[in-house]
Amino acid sequence: VILLVLCFSAIGAAWLQYILVGLPIDSSLPFAPSEPSAPSGFPLWLNLSHWVNFFFLMLIIRSGLSILVDHPRLYWNNSCKPGSSWIRFTPVKIPDNKTYTAKEDARYLNPVVGLPGYKHTVGIARVWHFLTVPFFILNGVVFIVLLFYTNQWQRLVPVSWKILPDAWNVFVHYATFHFPPEPNGFYHYNALQQLSYFGVVFILAPMAMLTGMAMSPAIENRFHWYPKLFGNRQSARSIHFLVMFAYCVFIIIHVGLIAAIGLVRNMNHIVMGTDSAVSYTGVYIGITIILVTVAFGFLAHWLSWNKQRTLQRLEASINGNLWRLTINRFKAKVNFQKKDITSYFWLNGIMPESSEWHPLAGPPFRASPLKIGGLVENPVELSLEELKNLGKEQNITMHHCIQGWSGIAEWGGIPLSKIIELVKPHPSAKIVVFYSFGEGLYGG
């Protein structure tokens, strides 16, 4: 509501100015391309980084949407209590007369929109998201370094407050359905373009990364103050979404204006690095790049459903090593007290329905021992009483669900280290596998 009010207020003010005094003059024009310090043309590195950025951004946005709809509600609080979301992307209202889990609340996206799309798989969506982010950041770092190493920074970075009234003058033209006099983008952007590009590069991109970090359990548990910079963990998730939304709005307007004010010349600028308004080479190559990006989307969808383990191993080889050297070294701190416990905590998974489960579920669980075997010296079956006798530890911790919701609760149970001491794993054992009675989404 606030964003809409601000937007329509600005448009209303633009129309009022237009009706009362007419269209303003862009005082930044005319611009002489012969100024010695001004950038002239688009170097190859800039064109390449632009299209590499486009490719990775499409993967990030589409996989991010799939992650979002796995818990299609956004909040400004850490409890994620039903009814406290400020926006939801599901028609389902949470029932209060039955057990309703976060898994049941998940939505699916068409593969045209989301990656991987169709079936529920937030894990694979996260694989694509985290696989893409390091390369997106690397491309951005190279771009920023070369931007300031050359004089191309002058295209994007304002050097005078005069840009604000100049940008408003340009906005009045657009808001009242008039095209302002356009400088040749080969040498110079108008003030509103410059501010927009500056915002995308130096505000949206860093904000996406910073809010993404605020959602990391490793960072939250070690640097409890960091998510508070954005309010809390769920506020960071909401801002992360708003950044994505801003990217989408920018892309739509950006592409629309490129086509409207001179598609051929603009495509030659950003593809070929030439100022030709006659040659269609830039258009053909640009369309080819877009089609390749679309084709990769089809390939990514196929890989998501046919080569899941390959994708997971690829992501582990890249991000697994990055995290092992960085955030996985952080030692968690005790950050929460009883007063921090949230009033609601989502259930997760699918409730068991099998004939094997119901007899075990009857009180008092005496018939359901915890069986531990595999690569261990001492396989055991432990009853509930035997588990209790191993000792109990309690702590108050925030749970970061892979789906996106969170909750703070007091947890009690047996440390895994006690189980490991008891069963004595072989040196070759690397993985602990838990088998659940919960129903699979697609059987089993």
C-alpha positions as CSV (number, residue, x, y, z in Angstrom):
1,V,0.0,0.0,0.0
2,I,2.8,2.4,0.9
3,L,4.6,1.7,-2.3
4,L,1.4,2.2,-4.4
5,V,0.6,5.4,-2.6
6,L,4.1,6.7,-3.3
7,C,4.0,5.7,-6.9
8,F,0.6,7.2,-7.6
9,S,1.5,10.3,-5.7
10,A,4.5,10.8,-7.9
11,I,2.5,10.3,-11.1
12,G,-0.2,12.6,-9.8
13,A,2.4,15.3,-9.1
14,A,3.8,14.8,-12.6
15,W,0.4,15.3,-14.2
16,L,-0.3,18.3,-12.0
17,Q,2.9,20.0,-13.2
18,Y,2.2,19.1,-16.8
19,I,-1.3,20.5,-16.7
20,L,-0.2,23.7,-14.9
21,V,3.1,24.6,-16.6
22,G,3.6,22.1,-19.4
23,L,6.5,19.7,-20.0
24,P,9.8,20.6,-18.3
25,I,13.1,20.9,-20.1
26,D,15.8,18.4,-19.4
27,S,18.6,20.7,-18.4
28,S,21.2,18.0,-18.9
29,L,20.8,18.3,-22.7
30,P,22.4,18.9,-25.1
31,F,25.3,16.7,-24.2
32,A,28.5,16.9,-26.3
33,P,30.0,13.5,-27.0
34,S,33.3,15.1,-27.7
35,E,34.0,15.9,-24.1
36,P,37.5,14.3,-23.5
37,S,36.7,12.7,-20.1
38,A,33.3,11.3,-21.2
39,P,32.9,7.6,-22.0
40,S,32.5,6.8,-25.7
41,G,30.9,3.6,-26.7
42,F,30.6,0.2,-24.9
43,P,33.7,-1.9,-24.5
44,L,33.6,-5.7,-25.0
45,W,33.9,-6.5,-21.3
46,L,30.8,-4.3,-20.5
47,N,28.7,-6.0,-23.2
48,L,29.7,-9.5,-22.1
49,S,29.1,-8.8,-18.4
50,H,25.6,-7.3,-19.3
51,W,24.5,-10.5,-21.1
52,V,26.2,-12.9,-18.5
53,N,24.3,-10.9,-15.8
54,F,21.0,-11.4,-17.8
55,F,21.6,-15.1,-18.0
56,F,22.3,-15.7,-14.3
57,L,19.6,-13.2,-13.2
58,M,17.0,-15.3,-15.0
59,L,18.1,-18.4,-13.2
60,I,18.2,-16.6,-9.9
61,I,14.7,-15.1,-10.2
62,R,13.1,-18.3,-11.5
63,S,14.6,-20.6,-8.9
64,G,13.9,-17.9,-6.2
65,L,10.2,-17.9,-7.2
66,S,10.1,-21.7,-6.7
67,I,11.7,-21.3,-3.3
68,L,9.2,-18.6,-2.4
69,V,6.1,-20.5,-3.2
70,D,7.2,-23.5,-1.1
71,H,6.1,-21.3,1.8
72,P,4.1,-18.7,-0.1
73,R,3.7,-16.2,2.7
74,L,5.9,-13.3,3.8
75,Y,6.1,-11.8,7.2
76,W,7.8,-9.0,9.2
77,N,8.1,-11.3,12.3
78,N,10.0,-14.4,13.1
79,S,7.0,-16.5,14.4
80,C,5.4,-16.8,11.0
81,K,2.0,-17.1,12.8
82,P,-1.0,-17.7,10.5
83,G,-2.7,-14.4,9.8
84,S,0.4,-12.3,10.4
85,S,1.7,-12.4,6.9
86,W,1.7,-9.1,5.0
87,I,1.2,-10.9,1.6
88,R,0.5,-14.4,0.5
89,F,0.7,-16.1,-2.9
90,T,-1.8,-18.8,-2.2
91,P,-5.6,-18.8,-2.1
92,V,-5.5,-21.3,0.8
93,K,-6.5,-20.0,4.2
94,I,-5.0,-22.0,7.0
95,P,-7.7,-24.2,8.6
96,D,-8.0,-24.1,12.4
97,N,-10.0,-27.4,12.7
98,K,-7.3,-29.9,11.6
99,T,-3.6,-30.6,11.5
100,Y,-2.2,-28.5,8.7
101,T,1.5,-28.6,7.8
102,A,3.8,-26.3,6.0
103,K,4.3,-29.0,3.3
104,E,0.6,-28.9,2.6
105,D,0.7,-25.2,2.3
106,A,3.4,-25.3,-0.5
107,R,2.4,-24.3,-4.0
108,Y,3.9,-25.4,-7.4
109,L,4.8,-23.2,-10.3
110,N,4.6,-23.7,-14.0
111,P,8.1,-24.5,-15.4
112,V,7.7,-21.4,-17.6
113,V,7.9,-19.3,-14.5
114,G,9.7,-21.3,-11.9
115,L,12.8,-23.4,-11.9
116,P,12.5,-26.4,-11.7
117,G,8.7,-26.0,-11.8
118,Y,5.8,-28.5,-11.8
119,K,6.5,-30.8,-8.9
120,H,7.5,-29.9,-5.4
121,T,11.2,-29.8,-4.9
122,V,12.5,-26.8,-2.9
123,G,15.8,-28.7,-2.6
124,I,16.5,-28.6,-6.3
125,A,15.3,-25.0,-6.5
126,R,17.8,-24.1,-3.9
127,V,20.5,-26.0,-5.7
128,W,19.9,-23.8,-8.8
129,H,19.8,-20.7,-6.7
130,F,23.0,-21.4,-4.8
131,L,24.8,-22.7,-7.9
132,T,24.1,-19.4,-9.7
133,V,24.8,-16.9,-7.0
134,P,28.6,-17.3,-6.8
135,F,28.9,-16.7,-10.6
136,F,26.4,-13.8,-10.5
137,I,28.6,-12.2,-7.7
138,L,31.8,-12.9,-9.6
139,N,30.4,-11.3,-12.7
140,G,29.3,-8.3,-10.7
141,V,32.7,-7.9,-9.0
142,V,34.5,-8.0,-12.4
143,F,32.1,-5.5,-13.8
144,I,32.5,-3.0,-10.8
145,V,36.3,-3.3,-11.0
146,L,36.5,-2.6,-14.7
147,L,33.8,0.1,-14.4
148,F,36.0,2.2,-12.1
149,Y,39.3,1.2,-13.8
150,T,37.9,2.8,-16.9
151,N,35.9,6.0,-17.4
152,Q,32.7,4.0,-17.8
153,W,31.7,4.7,-14.2
154,Q,30.6,8.1,-15.4
155,R,27.7,6.5,-17.1
156,L,26.3,5.2,-13.9
157,V,27.6,7.3,-10.9
158,P,26.0,10.7,-10.3
159,V,28.5,13.4,-9.5
160,S,26.0,16.2,-8.7
161,W,22.7,16.6,-6.8
162,K,21.5,18.3,-10.0
163,I,20.6,14.9,-11.2
164,L,17.6,14.7,-9.0
165,P,15.6,17.6,-10.6
166,D,16.9,16.5,-14.0
167,A,15.6,13.0,-13.3
168,W,12.2,14.4,-12.2
169,N,11.9,16.4,-15.4
170,V,12.4,13.2,-17.4
171,F,9.9,11.3,-15.2
172,V,7.3,14.0,-15.9
173,H,7.6,13.2,-19.6
174,Y,7.2,9.4,-19.1
175,A,4.4,9.7,-16.5
176,T,2.3,11.9,-18.8
177,F,2.9,9.6,-21.8
178,H,5.5,11.7,-23.6
179,F,9.0,10.7,-24.7
180,P,11.6,13.1,-23.4
181,P,14.4,14.2,-25.8
182,E,16.8,11.3,-25.7
183,P,20.6,11.7,-25.6
184,N,22.5,9.1,-27.6
185,G,23.1,6.4,-25.1
186,F,26.4,5.5,-26.9
187,Y,27.8,8.5,-25.0
188,H,25.4,9.6,-22.3
189,Y,22.2,8.5,-20.5
190,N,19.4,10.8,-19.4
191,A,19.3,11.6,-15.7
192,L,16.5,9.1,-14.9
193,Q,18.3,6.3,-16.8
194,Q,21.5,7.0,-14.9
195,L,19.7,7.0,-11.5
196,S,17.9,3.7,-12.4
197,Y,21.0,1.9,-13.5
198,F,22.9,3.2,-10.5
199,G,20.1,1.9,-8.2
200,V,20.1,-1.5,-9.9
201,V,23.9,-2.0,-9.7
202,F,24.8,-0.3,-6.4
203,I,21.6,-0.7,-4.4
204,L,19.5,-3.7,-5.6
205,A,22.4,-6.1,-6.1
206,P,24.1,-5.5,-2.8
207,M,20.7,-5.5,-1.0
208,A,19.9,-8.9,-2.5
209,M,23.2,-10.3,-1.3
210,L,23.0,-8.7,2.2
211,T,19.4,-9.9,2.8
212,G,20.3,-13.3,1.5
213,M,23.1,-13.6,4.1
214,A,20.6,-12.5,6.8
215,M,18.6,-15.6,6.1
216,S,21.6,-17.9,6.6
217,P,21.3,-20.0,9.8
218,A,25.1,-20.0,10.2
219,I,25.2,-16.2,10.2
220,E,22.1,-15.8,12.4
221,N,23.5,-18.2,15.0
222,R,26.9,-16.6,15.1
223,F,26.2,-12.9,14.5
224,H,22.7,-12.5,16.0
225,W,22.9,-8.8,15.5
226,Y,23.1,-9.0,11.7
227,P,19.5,-10.0,10.7
228,K,18.4,-7.2,13.1
229,L,19.8,-4.7,10.6
230,F,16.8,-5.6,8.5
231,G,14.4,-6.1,11.4
232,N,14.7,-9.8,11.7
233,R,15.2,-13.0,9.6
234,Q,11.7,-12.9,8.1
235,S,12.0,-9.1,7.4
236,A,15.1,-9.9,5.4
237,R,13.2,-12.5,3.5
238,S,10.5,-10.0,2.7
239,I,13.0,-7.4,1.6
240,H,14.7,-10.1,-0.5
241,F,11.4,-10.6,-2.3
242,L,10.9,-6.9,-2.8
243,V,14.3,-6.6,-4.4
244,M,13.4,-9.4,-6.8
245,F,10.2,-7.6,-7.6
246,A,12.1,-4.4,-8.2
247,Y,14.4,-6.3,-10.6
248,C,11.4,-7.6,-12.5
249,V,9.8,-4.1,-12.8
250,F,13.1,-2.7,-13.9
251,I,13.6,-5.4,-16.6
252,I,10.1,-4.9,-18.0
253,I,10.5,-1.1,-18.3
254,H,14.1,-1.4,-19.4
255,V,13.3,-3.7,-22.3
256,G,10.2,-1.8,-23.2
257,L,12.0,1.5,-23.5
258,I,14.9,-0.1,-25.4
259,A,12.5,-1.3,-28.0
260,A,10.5,1.9,-28.1
261,I,13.2,4.5,-28.5
262,G,15.4,2.7,-31.0
263,L,15.7,-1.1,-30.9
264,V,18.3,-1.5,-33.6
265,R,20.7,1.2,-32.4
266,N,20.3,0.2,-28.7
267,M,21.0,-3.5,-29.5
268,N,24.1,-2.6,-31.5
269,H,25.2,-0.6,-28.5
270,I,25.0,-3.4,-26.0
271,V,25.8,-6.3,-28.3
272,M,28.3,-5.0,-30.9
273,G,29.6,-1.9,-29.1
274,T,28.8,0.1,-32.3
275,D,26.5,3.2,-32.8
276,S,24.8,1.9,-36.0
277,A,21.1,2.5,-36.5
278,V,21.1,0.5,-39.7
279,S,22.8,-2.9,-39.1
280,Y,20.6,-5.6,-37.6
281,T,23.5,-7.7,-36.4
282,G,23.1,-6.6,-32.8
283,V,19.4,-7.5,-32.9
284,Y,20.0,-11.0,-34.3
285,I,22.8,-11.8,-31.8
286,G,20.7,-10.4,-28.9
287,I,17.7,-12.5,-29.9
288,T,20.1,-15.5,-30.2
289,I,21.3,-14.9,-26.6
290,I,17.8,-14.7,-25.3
291,L,16.8,-17.9,-27.1
292,V,19.9,-19.7,-25.7
293,T,18.8,-18.5,-22.2
294,V,15.3,-19.9,-22.9
295,A,16.8,-23.2,-24.2
296,F,18.9,-23.5,-21.1
297,G,15.7,-23.1,-19.1
298,F,14.3,-26.2,-20.8
299,L,17.6,-28.0,-20.2
300,A,17.6,-27.0,-16.5
301,H,14.1,-28.3,-16.1
302,W,15.1,-31.7,-17.7
303,L,18.2,-31.8,-15.5
304,S,16.1,-31.1,-12.4
305,W,14.0,-34.2,-12.9
306,N,16.5,-36.6,-14.5
307,K,19.9,-35.6,-13.0
308,Q,19.1,-34.5,-9.5
309,R,22.0,-36.2,-7.8
310,T,24.4,-34.8,-10.4
311,L,23.1,-31.3,-9.7
312,Q,23.5,-31.8,-5.9
313,R,27.0,-33.0,-6.3
314,L,27.9,-30.1,-8.5
315,E,26.5,-27.7,-6.0
316,A,28.3,-29.5,-3.2
317,S,31.6,-29.2,-5.1
318,I,31.2,-25.5,-5.5
319,N,29.2,-24.1,-2.6
320,G,30.0,-27.0,-0.2
321,N,33.7,-26.1,-0.5
322,L,33.0,-22.3,-0.3
323,W,30.9,-22.8,2.9
324,R,33.3,-25.2,4.4
325,L,36.0,-22.5,4.2
326,T,33.8,-19.7,5.4
327,I,30.4,-19.8,7.2
328,N,30.7,-23.4,8.3
329,R,33.6,-22.4,10.5
330,F,31.4,-20.1,12.6
331,K,30.6,-21.3,16.1
332,A,27.0,-20.9,17.2
333,K,26.2,-18.7,20.2
334,V,23.3,-19.0,22.6
335,N,21.2,-16.0,21.5
336,F,17.6,-16.7,22.7
337,Q,15.8,-16.7,26.0
338,K,12.3,-17.9,27.1
339,K,10.9,-14.5,26.3
340,D,12.0,-14.9,22.6
341,I,10.0,-18.1,22.1
342,T,7.4,-17.5,19.3
343,S,3.7,-18.0,19.8
344,Y,3.4,-20.3,16.8
345,F,5.5,-23.1,15.3
346,W,4.6,-24.6,11.9
347,L,4.3,-28.4,11.6
348,N,6.2,-29.8,8.7
349,G,6.2,-32.9,6.5
350,I,3.2,-35.1,5.8
351,M,1.4,-36.8,8.7
352,P,2.0,-40.6,8.6
353,E,-0.9,-42.7,7.4
354,S,0.6,-46.2,6.9
355,S,-0.7,-49.3,8.6
356,E,2.9,-49.8,10.0
357,W,2.8,-46.5,11.8
358,H,-0.6,-46.5,13.6
359,P,0.2,-49.4,15.9
360,L,3.5,-47.8,16.9
361,A,1.8,-44.4,17.5
362,G,-0.4,-45.8,20.2
363,P,0.6,-44.7,23.7
364,P,3.0,-44.9,25.3
365,F,5.3,-45.5,22.3
366,R,6.8,-48.6,24.1
367,A,6.6,-50.6,20.9
368,S,8.6,-48.2,18.7
369,P,12.3,-48.6,19.5
370,L,15.0,-46.5,17.8
371,K,16.9,-49.0,15.7
372,I,20.5,-48.0,14.8
373,G,22.6,-50.0,12.5
374,G,24.8,-49.8,9.4
375,L,28.5,-49.1,9.7
376,V,28.7,-49.3,13.5
377,E,30.4,-51.6,15.9
378,N,27.5,-51.8,18.3
379,P,24.1,-51.8,16.5
380,V,21.3,-51.2,19.1
381,E,17.6,-50.9,19.6
382,L,16.7,-48.3,22.2
383,S,13.3,-47.9,23.9
384,L,12.0,-44.5,24.9
385,E,13.1,-45.2,28.5
386,E,16.6,-46.2,27.4
387,L,16.8,-43.0,25.3
388,K,15.8,-40.9,28.3
389,N,18.5,-42.6,30.5
390,L,21.2,-41.4,28.1
391,G,20.6,-37.8,29.4
392,K,18.7,-34.8,28.1
393,E,19.9,-31.4,27.0
394,Q,17.7,-28.3,26.3
395,N,18.3,-25.1,24.5
396,I,16.3,-22.3,22.9
397,T,17.0,-22.0,19.2
398,M,15.6,-20.5,16.1
399,H,14.6,-23.1,13.5
400,H,15.3,-22.1,9.9
401,C,13.1,-24.2,7.7
402,I,14.4,-24.9,4.2
403,Q,11.0,-23.8,3.0
404,G,11.5,-20.3,4.3
405,W,9.5,-20.1,7.6
406,S,11.1,-19.8,11.0
407,G,10.2,-20.2,14.6
408,I,11.9,-20.0,18.0
409,A,11.3,-22.9,20.4
410,E,12.8,-24.6,23.4
411,W,14.1,-28.0,22.3
412,G,15.0,-31.0,24.5
413,G,16.5,-34.3,23.6
414,I,19.5,-36.5,23.4
415,P,22.6,-35.1,21.8
416,L,23.6,-37.0,18.7
417,S,27.1,-37.3,20.2
418,K,25.7,-39.6,22.9
419,I,24.3,-41.9,20.3
420,I,27.5,-41.9,18.4
421,E,29.5,-42.8,21.5
422,L,27.2,-45.7,22.1
423,V,27.1,-47.3,18.6
424,K,30.8,-46.5,17.7
425,P,30.7,-45.8,14.0
426,H,33.4,-47.4,11.7
427,P,36.0,-44.9,10.4
428,S,34.5,-45.3,6.9
429,A,31.1,-44.0,8.1
430,K,30.5,-40.4,6.8
431,I,26.7,-39.9,6.8
432,V,23.9,-40.3,9.3
433,V,20.6,-41.4,7.6
434,F,17.2,-41.0,9.2
435,Y,14.3,-43.1,8.0
436,S,10.9,-41.5,8.6
437,F,7.4,-42.9,8.8
438,G,6.1,-39.7,7.2
439,E,4.4,-40.2,3.8
440,G,6.3,-39.2,0.7
441,L,4.7,-36.7,-1.6
442,Y,4.7,-39.1,-4.5
443,G,4.3,-42.4,-2.7
444,G,6.5,-44.4,-0.3
